[in-house]
């Protein structure tokens, strides 16, 4: 019986943590998306205010819109997320996302080529991938378009996997020779 791929399992754990603790909220005034860390786990990812900056009250909304408004008030306004955009919320979100991508990349390459990693591969891959991941996510949030998001996701996956292949290239040649 083969051992489970620890990198894939760790990547799955971090994917679930990212899903539960990272959210996107839409600004109540301009409807621009922002990353944030949720103060408690919830499967809901996108938060917006149906009332926006209007004079509507909770009673003026339908039941589903009331639920959205309550979630927005709880996760964004009550936790002062909208006032504290600078640090650490977006940075912590990006760290969780990059750690998930790094662990999945390590697991996929190990499963395909049976590569033995050195201790420095994980932190170096994380550091190399953090900047393109951050830029890609910022572009996806800025353009706020499904097509750009899909292209951005494929770009993220390709960059993370390609950088890991380049990191382990010399070691991989020695194993196969």
Secondary structure, 3 states (H helix, E strand, C coil): CCCCCHHHHHHHHHHHHHHHHEEEEECCCCCCEEEEECCCCCCCCEECCCCCCCCCCHHHCCHHHHHHHHHHHHHHHCCCCCCCCCCCHHHHHHHHHHHHHHHHHHHHHHHHHCCCCCHHHHHHHHHHHHHHHHHHHHHHHHHCCHHHHHHHHHHHHHHHHHHHHHHCHHHHHHHHC
